[in-house]
Amino acid sequence: MTTSAERQQSPRARGSFLATNLANRVQVGQEQYTVSDNDKGHLLDLATVPFGGGRRQDASWQFDHDWNPLHLTVEVEGHSTTDVSFTMSECVVVTKSAESEVSQRFEVGRERAFFLLNGALSSPIVLARRFDWSQDATQSFALIPPGFLDVRRLPDDEVGGKCFRVLEVRISTMGLQDTVTMFIDERGDIARYQTKNFQTLVELEEENNAGYDR
C-alpha cells in the first residue's frame, strides 16, 4: 500500500462520480476520488460503491509526473486484493483471495499501458491527463487486460453555457467493445462522460476541486 511519505501533500482535487443507467435512469454506483501529489508524481485514491448489493472496492494508484502508472493496489471488500506493478518493459498483476493466488505478466511498458480497472468510475481522469492535446492524430494505448484503447479529440462542445473539450475513447478487450465520450472543463477536469454500448452516464459531483495543470 502507499506509504505515509507518499501521502505527504494535501489533496489538490477531490469529488465523486455518480453513474446512471440511461436505459432505465436508475443510479447504479458512486465513487469518491482524491488526487494528490507526492515525490513520485501523482496519487489517485478511489472508493467505489456499487448500488444494489455489490462489493465496495478501494484502490490506490501511483503515477509518475507524466501520469504514467507505477503501481496500483486494489481491495474488493471481503473478496480479493490485487497488486499491479508497472516497469518500462512489463506489467505484473497478482490477485489474491482466500482460495487462490494468480499472477499474470504482460509485456507492456508503463509509458504505453492503460490498466482497465473493473468498476472504477474515475479511470478516464488518467486518460485526460495522459492525452497530448497538442497532437491532432488519434493516440493509442496498450490495454490491460489485452486489447486496444484509442483516444481522439472531437470538436469542442457547449453545454449549459459552458465550453467543454471533448475526447472520444474506443475500447476493445476480451470480446467487449465500447465508445466513451468525455467532456472536459477549462481546468482539465472531467465533468461527465457517457458510454455508448453500456448506456451509462457518469457525472462529477465535485467538492473543493482545485483542478489540475498537466
N, C-alpha and C positions, 0 to 999 in steps of 0.2 A: 504494500500500500504506500501511499505518498507520505513522505516524512514531514515532520514539523518544519524543517528548514525550507522545504519546497513550498510551504503554505505561508511564508513569512509576510507576504504583502496582502493588503486588504483587497477584496473583490473589486474589479473595475466594472463588472456588469453582472446583473442577476435578474432573474424573472422566471416566468413559467410559460410553457406552451400547452394549449388545450386542443385536443384532437376531437373532431366531429365527423361522424359517418354521414356523408352527403346523401346517401340513398334513403336514410330514414331520419336524418337530423338529430340522431342520438349522440351525445358526448361519450367517447369511448376511452379516454385516458387523459392524464395530465402529467407534466414533467417539470420539476423545479430544476433550474440550472444556475451555476455560478461560474464565471470566468475570472481568473486572477492571473497575475504574473509572478514568476519566480526566477531564480538564477538560470534555470534550464530553458525557460521560454514562457509558455502559456499552459495553464491548467484548467481543464473543463470538468466540473463535477456535476453529475446528473443523479436525480432521484425520480424514477418513473413509476407511476401508479396506474395500472390499467383498471378501468371501471368494470364492474360485473364479476368480481371474484378472482381476477388474475393475480399473479405474484408480483410484489414490489421488486424493482431492480435498481441497484445503486452502482454507479460507475465513476471511476476517476481516470481521466485521460490526460496524459502529459504530452505536450508538443514542444518542438524546438521553437526558436524565434521566428521561423518562417512557416509555422503551423504544420510542419511535417511530424507525423506521430513518432513518439519514442517508446511509450509504454501505456498499457491500458489494463485496468483491473475491473472486473465485473462480479457482483454478487447478486444472485437471484435468491430471494428470501426462501429459506427452507428447502433449497433445491441444489444449487451448484455455485461454484466460483470459477471464473475464467481469468487467466493471466496471459496477456499478449505482449510480446517483446518485438520491437522493430529495430533492425540494423540497416546498414547501407546496402545489404545484399539479400536479406531474407526477413521473413516474419514467422515467429513461432507462437503457436496458440496451445495452451494447456488448460483443459477443462476438467475440474474435479467435482465429483459428487460422492455421496455415501457409498455408492455401488461400484464406481469405476473412476479411472483417470485416463484421459485421452489426450495425446499430444499430436499436433499437426504442424508441418513445416511447409511454408510456401516460399518459392524463390522470387520474391518481390521485395525490392528495397523500399525504405520508408519514403523516399522522395517521390515514388510513383504510387505507393499503396494507399488505398482507402478502405478501411475496415467497416463493413456494414454491420453495425451493432443492432441486433434484433430488438425492436420495440422502442428504440431511442428516438425521441422526437426532435432532439437538438442537433443531430448529426449534420444537417445542412449548414449549421453555423460554420463548420470546418470548411466546407466547400466554398462558402462565400469568402473566407479568409485566404484560401489557397488559390482561388481563381485569379489569373493575371488579367486585370481589367484593361491593360494597355494593348492586349492582343485581340484581334477580331476572329481568329480561327478557333474552331472547336478544340477544347482541351480535354485530354483523356487521362484517366487514372486506372490503375490495375485494381480491380475489386477483389476483396477477400470477404466471403468465400469466392472462388474463382468466377470471374465474369468480367463485364466491362462497364465503365461509367464514363459517359461523355457529357461535357458541360459546354453550353454555348450561350452567348449573350443575345437577348432579344431586344427590340426597341423599348425604350423607357415607356412607362405607363403611368397615368394619373388616376388615382383613386381617392375619392373624398377630398379633393382639392390638394392632395399631396402627390409629389412625383416620386416614383419608385424605379430603381434599376431592376431589370428582370433577367433571371437566368433560367434556362431550360436544362434539366438534367435527364438523360436517358440511361436507365439501369437495366441490365440483363444478367441474371445469375440463377443457376440451378433450375432452369426452365421457366423462371418467372421474369416478366418484363413490366416496366412501368415508366411513365414520364412524369417528372415533377417540375412544376412551375413555381419559382421562388421570387418573392417581392422584397427588395432590399431598400431600406430607407437611406437618408442622406448621411447617417452615421456609420453605415455599413452593417447595421443590424437587420436580421430577417424579421419583417413584420408579419408575414404569413407565407404559407406555401400550400400547394394543392397537388395531390396525386391523381393521375388520370384513371388508371385501371382499378386501383383500390378505393377510389372515390372517397378520399379522406382530405379534410381541410384542417390545417394546423395553424393556429393563430397565437401571436405573442401577447401575453398579459405581463407587462413589464413592471419592475419595481426597482427604483434607484438605478436605472440602467444608464451608465455613462457613455456607452458606445465605445468603439474601438477604431484606432488608426491601424492600418496594415503595417 
